[in-house]
Amino acid sequence: MTDLPLALVTGASRGIGAAVAHVLEPSYRVLLGGRDADALRERADELPGSEPWPVDLADAGAVREAAAHIDSLDVLVHSAGVAELGTIAEADDAAWQANFEVNVLAMVRLTRLLLPALRAARGHVVVINSGAGLNARPGWGPYAASKFAAKAFADALRAEEEGNGVRVTSIHPGRTDTEMQRGIVAGEGKEYDPSRFLRPDSVATAVLTAVSATPDAHLTDLVLRPS
């Protein structure tokens, strides 16, 4: 088991992050990142090749301390995120700050700390973005802006680190059947129908496809839409 490559998945306690951990675990030792230590222990009980990595990504000191123990990292999947919606006219500063703190700044902070470990392993960074990171729609401004920024970060990281052997993939799923999505639909005043959305497992399969690509292939952007 210890000879397997190492992957870190943020937001691994539920939703897309948990699904990504499940598909990676047979081939990787998986660090399950998240704030809810109890939920992470439950996930770890389901996945023998994993262990909890309970860190609040908004706590710069805690992130620095946890990242310092990782010398070599083969895969880093950024799945943690929030979705604070609202129109430009109505969304307050707190909504914008929440989106950018979690969806951009926390991701940037963790990646920068782990770059030496990623370079050592010639690793792969996967950013779970969103369809909103390609097309902004009315009422989604703060969230879409953070996801556009996340794509720009991934593009810049790819351009800077490809020469060091680090690959970077942005994955843009359409609306996905998660707890977050249920909250969004409730806010829209609509009835929730999971059949309208992607399954988290489908997004996780896209992650596995990206990190399993042969060395001659660099999958830079993958877009998924509900069928």
C-alpha positions as CSV (number, residue, x, y, z in Angstrom):
1,M,0.0,0.0,0.0
2,T,2.8,2.4,0.9
3,D,4.2,2.1,-2.7
4,L,1.1,3.6,-4.2
5,P,1.1,7.2,-5.4
6,L,-0.4,9.9,-3.1
7,A,-3.5,12.0,-3.8
8,L,-5.0,14.8,-1.8
9,V,-8.7,15.6,-2.3
10,T,-10.2,18.6,-0.7
11,G,-13.9,18.7,0.1
12,A,-13.8,14.9,0.4
13,S,-16.4,14.5,3.2
14,R,-19.3,14.5,0.7
15,G,-20.5,15.2,-2.8
16,I,-18.1,15.4,-5.7
17,G,-15.0,15.3,-3.4
18,A,-16.2,12.0,-1.8
19,A,-16.9,10.5,-5.2
20,V,-13.4,11.5,-6.4
21,A,-11.8,9.9,-3.3
22,H,-13.7,6.6,-4.1
23,V,-12.5,6.4,-7.7
24,L,-8.9,7.2,-6.8
25,E,-8.6,5.0,-3.7
26,P,-7.9,1.7,-5.6
27,S,-4.8,3.2,-7.2
28,Y,-3.7,5.9,-4.7
29,R,-3.2,6.5,-1.1
30,V,-5.8,9.2,-0.5
31,L,-5.7,12.1,1.9
32,L,-9.3,13.1,2.6
33,G,-9.3,16.9,3.0
34,G,-12.1,18.8,4.8
35,R,-13.2,20.5,7.9
36,D,-15.6,17.9,9.4
37,A,-13.3,15.4,11.1
38,D,-16.2,13.0,11.9
39,A,-17.4,12.9,8.4
40,L,-13.9,12.3,7.1
41,R,-13.4,9.4,9.5
42,E,-16.6,7.9,8.1
43,R,-15.3,8.2,4.6
44,A,-11.9,6.7,5.7
45,D,-13.7,3.7,7.1
46,E,-15.2,3.1,3.7
47,L,-11.8,3.4,1.9
48,P,-9.0,1.3,3.4
49,G,-6.4,3.2,1.4
50,S,-7.3,6.6,2.7
51,E,-6.9,8.7,5.8
52,P,-8.5,11.9,7.1
53,W,-6.7,15.2,6.5
54,P,-8.9,17.5,8.6
55,V,-7.9,21.1,7.8
56,D,-9.8,24.3,7.6
57,L,-8.6,25.7,4.3
58,A,-9.4,29.3,5.4
59,D,-6.9,28.9,8.3
60,A,-3.6,29.8,6.6
61,G,-1.5,28.6,9.6
62,A,-3.3,25.2,9.8
63,V,-2.9,24.7,6.1
64,R,0.8,25.5,6.2
65,E,1.4,23.1,9.1
66,A,-0.5,20.3,7.4
67,A,1.1,20.8,4.0
68,A,4.6,20.8,5.6
69,H,4.3,17.0,6.1
70,I,3.8,16.2,2.4
71,D,7.1,15.8,0.6
72,S,5.8,14.3,-2.6
73,L,2.3,14.5,-4.1
74,D,1.1,12.8,-7.2
75,V,-2.4,14.3,-7.5
76,L,-4.1,17.3,-5.9
77,V,-7.8,17.6,-6.5
78,H,-9.4,20.9,-5.5
79,S,-13.1,20.0,-4.9
80,A,-13.9,22.2,-1.8
81,G,-16.2,25.1,-2.8
82,V,-19.1,27.2,-1.9
83,A,-21.9,28.8,-4.0
84,E,-23.1,32.2,-2.7
85,L,-25.4,33.4,-5.4
86,G,-27.1,36.8,-6.1
87,T,-27.4,39.5,-8.6
88,I,-24.7,42.1,-9.0
89,A,-27.1,44.7,-7.6
90,E,-28.1,42.7,-4.6
91,A,-25.2,40.4,-3.5
92,D,-23.3,42.0,-0.6
93,D,-19.6,42.1,0.2
94,A,-19.9,38.9,2.3
95,A,-21.2,36.9,-0.6
96,W,-18.3,38.0,-2.8
97,Q,-15.8,37.4,-0.1
98,A,-17.1,33.9,0.7
99,N,-16.9,32.8,-2.9
100,F,-13.4,34.2,-3.5
101,E,-12.0,33.0,-0.1
102,V,-13.0,29.4,-0.6
103,N,-13.2,29.0,-4.4
104,V,-10.0,30.9,-5.2
105,L,-7.8,32.0,-2.3
106,A,-7.9,28.8,-0.4
107,M,-7.0,26.8,-3.5
108,V,-4.2,29.2,-4.4
109,R,-2.8,29.0,-0.9
110,L,-2.8,25.2,-0.7
111,T,-1.4,24.8,-4.2
112,R,1.5,27.2,-3.6
113,L,2.4,25.3,-0.4
114,L,2.3,22.0,-2.2
115,L,4.2,23.0,-5.4
116,P,7.5,21.5,-4.2
117,A,5.8,18.2,-3.5
118,L,4.0,18.3,-6.8
119,R,7.2,19.1,-8.7
120,A,9.0,16.3,-6.9
121,A,6.4,13.8,-8.1
122,R,5.8,15.4,-11.5
123,G,2.2,15.5,-10.2
124,H,-1.2,16.6,-11.4
125,V,-3.5,19.4,-10.2
126,V,-7.2,19.0,-10.9
127,V,-9.5,22.0,-10.3
128,I,-13.2,21.1,-10.0
129,N,-14.6,24.2,-11.6
130,S,-18.1,24.7,-13.0
131,G,-20.1,25.5,-16.0
132,A,-20.3,28.9,-14.4
133,G,-16.6,29.2,-14.9
134,L,-17.2,29.4,-18.6
135,N,-20.5,31.2,-18.9
136,A,-22.0,33.6,-16.4
137,R,-25.7,33.7,-16.0
138,P,-28.0,36.3,-14.3
139,G,-28.1,35.9,-10.5
140,W,-24.9,33.9,-10.4
141,G,-22.4,36.8,-10.6
142,P,-20.3,36.4,-7.4
143,Y,-20.0,32.6,-7.8
144,A,-19.3,32.8,-11.6
145,A,-16.7,35.5,-11.0
146,S,-14.8,33.2,-8.6
147,K,-15.0,30.3,-11.0
148,F,-13.7,32.4,-13.9
149,A,-10.8,33.4,-11.5
150,A,-10.3,29.7,-10.7
151,K,-9.9,28.9,-14.4
152,A,-7.5,31.7,-14.9
153,F,-5.5,30.4,-11.9
154,A,-5.4,26.9,-13.5
155,D,-4.4,28.3,-16.9
156,A,-1.5,30.3,-15.4
157,L,-0.4,27.4,-13.2
158,R,-0.3,25.1,-16.2
159,A,1.7,27.6,-18.3
160,E,4.2,28.1,-15.5
161,E,4.6,24.5,-14.3
162,E,4.4,22.4,-17.4
163,G,8.1,22.7,-17.8
164,N,8.5,21.2,-14.3
165,G,6.4,18.2,-15.3
166,V,3.3,19.3,-13.4
167,R,0.0,18.9,-15.3
168,V,-3.1,21.0,-14.6
169,T,-6.7,20.1,-15.6
170,S,-9.8,22.2,-15.1
171,I,-13.0,20.2,-15.0
172,H,-16.3,22.1,-15.7
173,P,-19.3,20.0,-14.7
174,G,-22.8,21.3,-15.3
175,R,-25.2,21.2,-12.4
176,T,-24.6,18.1,-10.2
177,D,-26.7,16.2,-7.7
178,T,-25.1,17.3,-4.5
179,E,-26.2,18.8,-1.2
180,M,-25.0,22.2,-2.5
181,Q,-27.3,21.8,-5.5
182,R,-30.3,21.1,-3.3
183,G,-29.7,24.3,-1.5
184,I,-29.4,26.2,-4.8
185,V,-32.7,24.7,-6.1
186,A,-34.4,25.5,-2.9
187,G,-33.3,29.1,-3.2
188,E,-34.7,29.1,-6.7
189,G,-38.1,28.0,-5.3
190,K,-38.2,24.9,-7.5
191,E,-38.8,21.2,-6.8
192,Y,-35.7,19.1,-6.7
193,D,-35.4,16.4,-9.3
194,P,-32.0,14.6,-9.1
195,S,-32.5,13.1,-12.6
196,R,-32.0,16.6,-14.1
197,F,-28.4,16.7,-12.9
198,L,-25.1,15.0,-13.3
199,R,-24.1,12.3,-10.8
200,P,-21.0,13.0,-8.6
201,D,-19.6,9.7,-9.9
202,S,-19.7,11.0,-13.4
203,V,-17.6,14.0,-12.4
204,A,-15.2,11.7,-10.5
205,T,-14.8,9.5,-13.6
206,A,-13.7,12.6,-15.5
207,V,-11.0,13.3,-12.8
208,L,-9.8,9.7,-13.1
209,T,-9.6,10.1,-16.9
210,A,-7.5,13.2,-16.6
211,V,-5.0,11.8,-14.1
212,S,-4.8,8.5,-15.9
213,A,-3.8,10.1,-19.2
214,T,-0.6,8.8,-20.7
215,P,2.5,11.0,-20.4
216,D,2.2,12.3,-24.0
217,A,-1.3,13.6,-23.3
218,H,-2.2,16.7,-21.2
219,L,-5.9,17.0,-20.7
220,T,-6.3,20.7,-20.0
221,D,-10.0,21.3,-19.9
222,L,-12.9,18.9,-19.6
223,V,-16.6,20.0,-19.9
224,L,-19.4,17.8,-18.7
225,R,-23.1,18.5,-19.1
226,P,-26.2,16.5,-18.0
227,S,-27.6,14.5,-20.8
